[in-house]
Amino acid sequence: MNAFVLSVARVRRAALVAGAGGLAAAAALAIAGPAEEPVDLSMVTRIREEGFHNSKVMDTLAHLTDVIGPRLTGSPQAREANEWTRRQLESWGLQEARLEPWGPFGRGWTYERAVVHLVSPSAAPLIALPRAWTPGTDGPRRGAVVRAKLESDADLDRVRGTLAGRIVLLDEPRDTRDPDRPLFRRYSEAELEQL
């Protein structure tokens, strides 16, 4: 027991001495100031020129968002985006660009289409989107519609066993006024220059 206490005391004393020495060295460096590194202005100019005149940022962003589009982990779109990015890095000269596995994650999911129609008391098309990872239906389904607010375990317990065969609406209805102008627009090159 005493040998253990003695060795702990020695370790503490050594740590204090080392800490004091480290503080002294840091103080000496602070007084001397940071070492000045020569700046290669021609290289800085080349980097700026590359960024301002040869940047691929907008092309890359446009392809990932407009061509491949939104994607969830494990979806075909995520795999396509990953593979496209790997090919792009190789085309820019990066050697040994590769995709590395990670996980486990589970199954993927992709949204293709959802068609919802009110059939009674009068027919009307509805705008509705499934929650991510909602299983497909393998064809049309009919059922009673139920609105359920499911935000806690208590909410789930309250409706447990009552939703089988029902069409469950999870969100509040939204205002769906027809748009009177486009939802967004792209700036032209001239408009971008003015920004």
PAGUMAR-98338 format. One record per residue: residue in three letters; y, z, x of N, C-alpha, C, O, CB in turn. Coordinates in steps of 0.05 Angstrom, whole numbers, plus 5000, padded with zeros to 4 digits. Glycine has a CB too. Example, Ala and Ser with C-alpha at 12.3 -4.5 7.8 and 13.67 -1.06 7.14 Angstrom:
<tornus>
ALA488651565264491051565246493451565264493451695285491151815226SER495551425257497951435273500151575258502351615268498851145282
</tornus>
This chain:
<tornus>
MET497650005016500050005000502550005017504349855012500050244981ASN502650185038504950195055505349935071507649845075504650425075ALA503149805080503349555095504549345076506249175085500549465105PHE503849345051504949145032507949195029509449005029503549165005VAL508749445025511549505021513149435046515349325044511949805015LEU511949485070513349425095513649125098515849035106511749535119SER511648965091511848675094513848555074515248365080509048535090VAL514048675049516048585030518848645041520648475038515648725003ALA519148875053521848945064522548745087524848665089521849235075ARG520548665103521148475125521948205114523748075124518648455143VAL520548125093521147865080523947865069525447675072519047795058ARG524748085056527448105044529548095066531547965064527748365028ARG529048245088530948245110531147965123533347875129530048455132ALA528947825126528947555137530547365119531947195128526147455142ALA530147405093531547235074534547285075536147095073530547275045LEU535347535077538147595079539447475105541547365104538647905079VAL537947505127539047385152539247085150541246965158537147465176ALA537146955139537146665135539446585116540746385121534446565125GLY539746735095541846665076544646695088546346525083541646855051ALA545046895104547646935118548046705137550346605139547747205132GLY545946625152546246405171546946145156548545985165543746375187GLY545646105133546145865117549045855107550245645107544245845094LEU550046085098552846095089554746045111556745905107553446375077ALA554146145135555846095158555945795165558045685171554946255183ALA553545665164553445385170554945215149556345025156550445295172ALA554645295124556045155102559045185105560544995101555145255075ALA559945425113562745465117563845295140566045185138563345765122ALA562345275161563145115184563444825176565244685185561145145207LEU561544725160561644445151564044395133565344195134559044365137ALA564644595115566844565097569444555112571244405104566844795077ILE569744705133572144715149572544445163574744335165572144945169ALA570244335174570444085188571043855170572143655179567744035203GLY570343875144570843665125568643465124566943465142573443525131PRO568543295104566343095102566642885123568942815131566342975074ALA564442775132564442565152565442315138564542245116561642515164GLU567342175150568441925140566441705145565641665168571241865152GLU565741555125563941335128565641075126567241055107561641335107PRO565340895144566840645142566140495116563740465110566540465167VAL568040385103567640235078567639945085569539845096569740305056ASP565539805078565339515082566639375058565339325038562339425086LEU569239315061570739205039569738925031569938855008573639185047SER568638775050567538515042565138545024564738385006566838345068MET563538745030561138795013562038894985560938814965559239005026VAL564039064984565139164959566138924942565738904918567339374963THR567538734956568538494942566238324932566438224909570338334961ARG564138294947561838134938560438264914559638124895559738104961ILE560238534914559038674892560738634867559738584845558738974898ARG563338664870565138624847564938344836564838304812568038694855GLU565038144854564837864845562237814830562237684809564937674870GLU560037924840557437894827557538014799556537894780555138024844GLY558638254797558738394771560538244751559838234727559738674775PHE562838144760564738024742564037724736564737634714567438034754HIS562737584754562337294750559437214747558936994737563537154772ASN557537374755554737294753553037494738550637494739553537244780SER554337674723552837884709550937774688551637574674554838084696LYS548637884686546637804666546438024644544538014628543937754679VAL548238214644548038434625548038334596546338424580550438624629MET549938164589550038074561547637904553546637924531552637924556ASP546737734571544437564566541937744562540337704543543937364589THR541637944579539438124577539538284551537538304536539338324601LEU541838394544542138544520541638364495540338454476544938664518ALA542738124495542337944472539437884468538437874446543937684477HIS537937834490535037764487533538004476531937974458533837684514LEU534038244487532538484478533238564449531538654435533138714497THR535738524441536538604414536238384393535438434371539338714414ASP537038144400537137924380534537774379533737694357539337734386VAL533237724401530737564401528337744396526837694377530437414428ILE527937944412525638124409526138324386524438374370525038284435GLY528538424384529338594362528538884364527538974385528238484337PRO528839034342528239314343525239364347523639194339529139454316ARG524639594359521839644365521239934367522840094376521039504391LEU518940004358517940284359515940294382514640094389516640374332THR515540534393513540574414510840484404510040554382513540874423GLY509440334419506740244412506739994395504539904388505340464398SER509039884388509139644371508739394387509139394411511739634355PRO508039174374507938914388510638844401510738724422506938694369GLN512838914387515438854398516039014423517238914442517638914377ALA515039254424515439424449513839294472514839284494514539714444ARG511439204467509839074487511238824497511238764521506939014477GLU512238664478513638424485516138484501516638344521514438264459ALA517738684494520138754509519338844537520738774557521638984495ASN517239004540516339094566515538864584516338844607514039294563GLU513938684573513038454588515338264595515438164618510838304572TRP517138224577519538054582521138174605522038034623521238014557THR521538434604523138574625521738554652523038504672523438874618ARG519038584653517638554678517938264689518538234713514638614674ARG517638064672518037784681520937744691521337604711517337594658GLN522837854677525637824684526137944712527537814728527437954663LEU525138174717525538304743524238144765525438114787524238594742GLU521938024759520637844779522437604784522737514807517837764770SER523537484763525237244766527737304782528837124794525937124739TRP528537554782530937634798530137714826531937794842532337874784GLY527637694833526737744861525538014866524838064889529137714878LEU525138174846523838434850520838384855519538264839524338624826GLN519838484877517038444884515338664871516238894868516638444914GLU512938594862511038774851512038914826511339144821510338984871ALA513638774809514438884783511938914766510338724764516638714769ARG511439144755509039184739509539394717511439554719506639284757LEU507839384697507939574676505839794682503639734691507339444648GLU506640044678504840264684504140404658505840444641506040454704PRO501640474654500740614630501940894628502441024649497740624628TRP502240984605503041264600501841344573500941174558506241304600GLY501941594567500941674541499041904543499142044564499441444528PRO497441964525496841794501499141814480500442024479494241874489PHE499441604465501441604444500241594416501141744399503341374449GLY498341434412497241394385497541104378497940924395498641574364ARG497341044352497440774344500340664342502240824339496140744316GLY500540404345503140274342503740214312501940244295503340024359TRP506040114307506840054279509039844281510739854298507740304263THR508939654262511139454261511739404232509939414214510239194275TYR514239344226515139274199515238974196516638844211517839404193GLU513738864177513738584172515238524147517138354147510938464171ARG514538644125515938604100515138814080512938924081515438324089ALA516838864061516239034038517638914014519938844014517239334043VAL516038883993517138773968516638983946514339053941515838493961VAL518739073933518539273913519939173888522239093888519739543922HIS518539183865519639103839519139313819517039433817518338833830LEU521239373804520939543780519839363759520839143753523739673772VAL517639453746516339283725516739393697516239253677513439253731SER517539643695517939763668520139973670520140113690515239883657PRO521940003652522039883625523039593626522639453606523740043607SER524339503647525139223649524839143679525039313697528039163639ALA524238893684523638803711526238793727528338703717522238533711ALA526038873752528338863771527338893799525639053805530539073764PRO528438733818527638763846529139013857531339073850528338513863LEU527739153875528939393887529039343918527439213929527239643881ILE531139453930531339453959530039703969531039923963534339413968ALA527939683984526539913994525239854021524339624026524340013974LEU525140044039523940014065521940244069522440474061526040014088PRO519640184081517640394086518540564110519940474127514940274092ARG517640814110518040984133516340884156514140764151517341284127ALA517240914180515640834203512840964203512541194195517040894230TRP510840814211508040894211506840934184504641044181507741144227THR508240834163506940834136504740634136505240404144509040774114PRO502340704127500240504127500740284106502040334086497440634121GLY499840044112500139824093498439864068496740044067499439554106THR498839684049497339714023495239504019493839523999499339704001ASP494939304036493039094032493438954005491438903991490239194035GLY495838903998496438763973498138923954498939153960493838693959PRO498738813931500538943912499339203901496839223898501238763888ARG500939393894500139643882502039713859504439643860500139883903ARG500939833838502539933816502040233814499940333820501839793789GLY504140373806503840653803506340783791508440653790503140783829ALA506041023783508341173773510141243797509241303819507541433758VAL512841233792514741293813515541583812516141693791517241103811VAL515541713835516341993838518442013860518041903882513942183843ARG520542163855522442213877521742493887521542683872525442203867ALA521342513914520542773925522342833949522742663967517642773934LYS523443073950525043163972523243323990522543553983527643333963LEU522343204012520443334030521743394057521643234075517943144034GLU522943624059524443694083523243944097524144014119527343744077SER521244064085520144304097517144334089516244184072521744564089ASP515844514103513044564095512844664067510844604053511744764115ALA514744824058514744924030514944694010513644703989517045124026ASP516644494017516744253999514144113998513344023976518944064010LEU512744084020510143954020508044124004506544003989509143914049ASP508144384007506244553992506744523962504844533946506544844001ARG509244503955510044483926508844233913508044243889513044483923VAL508644013927507643763915504843693924503743483916509543533923ARG503543863940500843803950498943753926498843903907499844033967GLY497543523928495543453908496743313884495243253865494143693900THR499243263883500443143859501442853864502342723846502743303849LEU501342753889502542493895500442273898501242043902504042523921ALA497942323896495842113899496341903878496641953855493042233897GLY496341643888496641423870499541373860500041193844494941453846ARG501341533869504141503861505741353883504941333906505441783856ILE507941233874509841113893512041323897513441393878511040843882VAL512241413922514041633928516641533941516641403961512641833947LEU518941603928521541533938522541783953522742003940523541443916LEU523141763978523941993994526942033997527842264001522741974022ASP528441823995531341843999532841813972531741723952532341634018GLU535341903973537041863949537841573947537941433967539642043952PRO538241473923539141193920541841153934543441323936539441113890ARG542140903944544540833959546140633943545040473927543940733987ASP548740633948550440433935549840163948549940133972553440503939THR549239963932548439703943550339483933549539273925545639633934ARG552939533935554939323928554439083945553639093968557839433932ASP554838853933554638603948556938593968559238653962554738353929PRO556338513993558438504013560438284007559638073997557238464041ASP562938334012564938124008565837994034567537814034567438253994ARG564538074057565037954083562638014100561038194093567738064096PRO562237874122559937924140559938214149562138334153559937734164LEU557638324153557338604162558338634191559238854198554538694160PHE558138424207559138434235559638144243558837954230557138574254ARG561138114265561537854276561637874307562438084317564037714265ARG561037664320561137654349563937554357565037384344558937474361TYR564937674379567537584390567037324405564937284417568737794408SER569037144404568936904420569736974448570637204454570836674409GLU569336784467570036834495573036894497573837074512569336584512ALA574736744482577636784482578337064472580137194483579036574466GLU577037154450577537424440576737644459578137844461576137454413LEU574537594473573637784493575637804516576138024526570837714504GLU576737584524578737584545581237744538582437874555579637294552GLN581937744512584337894503583838194502585738344502585137784476LEU581338274500580838564500581538674526581238924530577938624493
</tornus>
